[in-house]
Amino acid sequence: MVRFKNRHILVEFLQPHLLDPSFAHPVSLPAVDPLDELDDFDDEDVLPRIPEIPFLLPLPSVDGSESRLKLGDEGGGSVYRAVRGVIQEVYGDEGWGRMASSFKVIYHSPLTTLTILRIARPHYRLLWSAITLLTTLNGQQVIPRVIVVSGTIKKLQNAAIAYHRNVTAGVLAVALDSKASRSEKEDETKRLDKVWEGERAQIAALED
C-alpha cells in the first residue's frame, strides 16, 4: 500500500505595527527550539535554529480577549484564500493545480496567529515561497514567518505546542507586569492559562 507523504508547516503572521526596536522583554524566557525533536527530515530539508525576535511586541489585547488579526470566525479560510491568491498570481493555474488537492489549513489560532498548513511533500517549497510572498490578510498588513516544517503531524504538534508556550509566556509576562495588585495578577494568570491551555489541547488533538 502506497502512503502519500505530506509536509506540515507551522507559520505565524506578524504585524508591522507590533514591531518595535526599543521593546525590552520584562522577563528572561527559557530558550525553546522546536526543531530539537524533528528528526524525520532529509538532510536538505533541515532548517537552522529559529532566531529569536527580541523586538516583537505581544498582542495588543494582552488579556487575550481580542485577536491580533481581524479575520472573523473562519480565520483558517482567510489564510487559505490568501495563499491560494498568491499562488495563482505568481505561479498561475498550473502552480495551483499542483497544490490544490493536498493543500489544507489544519489549524489557525485567532489569538496567537499560529497556523498549521499541510501540503504534499513534492510541493512544500512552492507553498513556502507563496507564504513568504504574502503581504496582506483581509486587507491587513502581515509579515509571514515560517517556524517549522515537518514530515509528520505529530512532530509538528510537539513543536507548535512548545512555540505556543514560549509566545504566550511573553504575553503573560507583559499582562502581569501591568497589574497593580497581587490578586489581580493571580486572577489574570488563571484566566489566561485556561484560554491558552485550551488552544494547546486543540493542537494536540489535530489529525492529518
Phi, psi and omega in degrees: 000129182272130179256128178284127182266132179243165168241143179242131186241128174259123183226148172238156182244103178279157178241132185306324184286354177264000181263127184217115182294347181265000184288132177241125181292135184288342181224163176263115184267148176292144179290131178239123178242096182299346182279349184303324185262002184266094184245018184256019181270153161286161184303320184286351183262354184289128178270151175289168178302138182292123179287146177282154177242087186293344183260014178277117177285151177287184182302144176304321178258092186291348178277000175080006184274350184223137182278159176291311181259136179268087183249002181078190183290332182255066180298323178298323178295322178295318178296316180302310183295322180294316179294317178301318180298319179294317180299315181293324180289319186271318187251356176076185181295330179295317179298316179292324179299326179290330188258339191304321186286337184246347182285130181207139172270108184278325185206143173215129177260121178288343182271317182255350184068005176297132186224138178247125181244149176239141179208153176299141185309317183295343188246009187291329178291328176295316177295318180301316180296322179294320177300317181298327182277354181287129182242340181220152171228118183052040178079005180254132181293135179222158171239101181291143179221110177285129185257313183214144169236130183223155179273349179229146180293326182297314181291328177289324176301316180299316179293319181295319180294318179297316180291322178301318178298320181293316180296312183290333176296321178293318179296317180297321180298318178292319180298316181289328180294337183271354182268143185274311187262159180294322181295322178296320179297317180295317179296318180295319180298314181297318183292315180293320178301321181294316180298312186282332175294325176297320178295317179296325177295321178297319179296317182295334183270000183295148174233149182291000000 
